Amino acid sequence: MNEQVVVSAPTRVLLVDDHAIVREGLRALLDQTDSLQIVGEAADGTAALELVRQLRPDIVLMDFKMPGLPAADAIRTIRAQYPATQVLVLTSYAEDAQVEQVLRAGALGYVIKSIVAADLVRAIATVARGEAWLHAEAQRSLVNRMRRPADPSPLALLTERELSILRLLAKGKSNREIGRVLHLTEGTVKGYVSKVLAKLKLTDRTQAALLAVRLGVDREDG
C-alpha cells in the first residue's frame, strides 16, 4: 500500500518596510526557504492594509518606523479585520514602550533587524502557527517595563479635605456653595482651592474639574 505524502503549503508572507533595499534583502533571504512564499511588498501601513485585503497573507512582516499610518494602528486594523493574518514586527531596536505598544495592538512577535537568518525563519514559522516570538532584547524591554513602578496618581498629593474640595469643584460648585456643604468660610474654601491647583499644577478650577472627572473623583461619595 502506497503512503500518501502530504506537502504543507508554504507560509504566505507580506513584507512591509519603507526602505526598498530592506524589502529586497528580506525577499532574497526568505525566497531561499521553501516553506515561505513572499506574496507582496508594501512601503507603508496604508498600502499594507490594502494588500492584506487583497492577498490575505498568513503573516505580515512589518517594520515599526514608517511614514503615514502608524504601525500600531495598521497592526490593530489587520488583527481586527483579518484575524487569520498574524503580524511579526521587524525593527532596528527594542524600546520598552514600543514593544508593549505593538503587542497591545495585536502583533504576536517582535524581532530586531540584527537577527540571524535562521532565527528569522523560525520566528516567522512560530508566529504563523499563532505562537508568540520575542527577540531577547524585546523580552528584556518588556520585563523592565512591567517591573517599573506605575506613576502615582496625582490625587495622592491631596489631603482628604482637599479631595472633598476637588470633588465639589467637579460638580460645578462655587466657593460659597462648597463652603455651605463643608461648613467652611468662603475665604477658607478659596485657600483650599489654591492649594489644590498648586499641588496638581493646574492654572484654574475648570482644569481641576476636568481632571477630577477624568480620574473619577466626581463619582465618589462625599
C-alpha positions in Angstrom: 0.0 0.0 0.0 1.4 3.3 -1.1 1.7 6.0 1.6 0.5 9.5 0.6 2.9 12.2 1.3 1.2 15.4 2.5 3.1 18.5 1.4 2.3 21.6 3.5 1.6 24.8 1.7 4.2 27.4 2.2 3.6 30.2 4.7 2.5 33.3 2.7 4.4 36.4 3.8 3.8 40.1 3.1 6.8 42.4 3.6 6.2 45.9 4.9 9.1 48.4 5.1 9.5 51.9 3.8 13.1 51.1 2.5 13.1 49.2 -0.8 16.6 47.9 -0.2 15.4 46.3 3.1 12.5 44.6 1.3 14.8 43.4 -1.4 17.2 41.9 1.1 14.4 40.2 3.0 12.9 38.8 -0.2 16.3 37.5 -1.3 16.8 35.9 2.1 13.4 34.4 2.6 13.0 33.2 -1.0 15.7 30.7 -0.3 13.3 28.9 2.2 10.9 26.5 0.6 8.5 26.8 3.5 8.0 30.6 2.8 6.4 32.4 -0.1 6.7 36.2 -0.4 3.3 37.3 -1.8 3.7 41.0 -1.8 5.5 44.1 -0.6 4.3 47.5 0.8 6.1 50.7 1.8 3.7 51.9 4.5 0.9 50.9 6.7 -1.9 52.1 4.4 -0.6 50.1 1.4 -0.1 47.1 3.8 -3.8 47.2 4.7 -4.9 47.2 1.1 -2.5 44.3 0.3 -3.7 42.3 3.3 -7.3 42.7 2.0 -6.3 41.5 -1.5 -3.8 38.8 -0.7 -4.8 37.5 2.8 -1.3 36.5 3.7 -0.6 34.2 6.6 1.8 36.7 8.2 2.8 40.3 7.8 6.5 41.1 8.5 6.3 44.8 9.3 8.8 47.5 10.2 7.7 49.7 13.1 9.1 53.1 11.9 7.3 54.0 8.7 5.7 57.2 7.3 2.0 57.7 7.2 -0.3 55.4 9.2 1.5 54.4 12.4 2.5 50.7 12.6 0.5 50.1 15.7 -2.7 51.4 14.0 -2.1 49.2 11.0 -1.5 46.2 13.2 -4.7 46.8 15.2 -6.7 47.1 12.0 -5.2 44.0 10.4 -5.9 41.9 13.5 -9.4 43.2 13.8 -10.4 42.8 10.2 -8.3 39.8 9.2 -7.8 37.6 12.4 -6.2 34.8 10.4 -3.3 37.0 9.5 -0.6 37.3 12.1 1.9 40.2 12.5 5.6 40.0 13.2 7.3 43.3 13.8 10.9 43.6 12.5 12.6 46.8 13.6 16.0 48.2 14.5 15.8 48.3 18.3 13.8 47.3 21.3 12.3 50.3 23.1 10.3 49.4 26.2 7.2 51.4 25.3 7.4 50.4 21.6 7.5 46.6 22.4 4.4 47.0 24.7 2.6 49.1 22.1 2.9 46.6 19.2 2.0 43.7 21.4 -1.1 45.5 22.7 -2.0 46.3 19.1 -2.1 42.6 18.4 1.4 41.7 17.0 2.4 38.2 18.0 6.2 38.7 17.5 8.9 41.3 17.8 12.4 40.8 16.3 15.4 43.0 15.8 17.0 43.5 12.4 20.3 42.2 13.7 18.6 38.7 13.9 20.3 35.9 12.1 18.6 34.4 9.1 17.8 31.0 10.6 16.2 32.7 13.7 14.1 35.0 11.5 12.7 32.0 9.6 11.9 30.3 12.9 10.2 33.4 14.2 8.1 33.6 11.1 7.1 29.9 11.4 6.3 30.3 15.1 4.2 33.4 14.7 2.4 31.9 11.7 1.3 29.0 14.0 -0.2 31.5 16.3 2.6 31.3 18.9 4.5 34.3 20.3 8.1 35.0 19.4 10.1 37.8 21.2 13.7 38.7 20.5 15.8 38.5 23.7 16.2 42.3 23.7 12.4 42.8 23.4 11.9 40.3 26.2 14.2 42.3 28.4 12.5 45.6 27.5 9.1 44.2 28.2 10.2 42.8 31.6 11.8 46.1 32.5 8.7 48.0 31.7 6.5 45.6 33.7 8.8 45.9 36.7 8.9 49.7 36.6 6.6 51.1 39.3 3.4 52.8 37.9 3.2 56.6 38.1 1.4 57.6 41.3 -2.0 59.2 41.0 -1.8 63.0 41.4 -4.7 62.6 43.9 -2.2 61.0 46.3 -0.8 64.5 46.8 -4.1 65.8 48.2 -5.4 65.6 51.8 -8.9 64.3 52.5 -10.2 67.8 52.8 -8.6 68.9 49.5 -10.2 65.8 47.9 -13.6 66.9 49.1 -12.9 70.4 47.6 -11.9 68.8 44.3 -15.0 66.6 44.3 -17.3 69.5 44.7 -15.4 71.5 42.1 -16.0 68.7 39.7 -19.8 69.1 40.4 -19.6 72.8 39.4 -20.0 74.2 42.9 -18.9 77.8 43.6 -16.7 78.6 46.6 -19.7 79.8 48.5 -21.6 76.6 47.8 -18.6 74.4 48.7 -18.4 76.4 52.0 -22.0 75.6 52.8 -21.5 71.9 52.1 -18.3 71.6 54.1 -19.2 74.2 56.8 -16.3 76.4 55.9 -16.0 80.1 55.2 -15.7 81.2 51.6 -12.2 82.6 52.3 -11.1 79.2 53.7 -12.5 77.4 50.6 -10.6 79.8 48.4 -7.4 79.0 50.2 -8.1 75.2 49.8 -8.8 75.7 46.1 -5.5 77.5 45.6 -3.7 74.6 47.4 -5.4 72.0 45.2 -4.4 73.9 42.0 -0.8 74.2 43.2 -0.5 70.6 44.1 -2.0 69.4 40.8 0.0 72.0 38.8 -3.2 73.4 37.3 -4.0 77.0 36.4 -7.7 77.2 37.1 -10.7 75.5 38.7 -12.0 74.4 35.3 -8.9 72.3 34.7 -9.2 70.9 38.2 -12.8 69.9 37.5 -11.9 68.2 34.2 -9.1 66.3 35.9 -11.4 65.2 38.7 -14.0 63.9 36.1 -11.2 62.0 34.2 -10.0 60.4 37.4 -13.5 59.5 38.6 -13.4 61.7 41.7 -16.8 63.2 40.9 -18.4 59.7 41.2 -17.2 59.2 44.7 -19.4 59.7 47.7 -18.7 62.7 49.9 
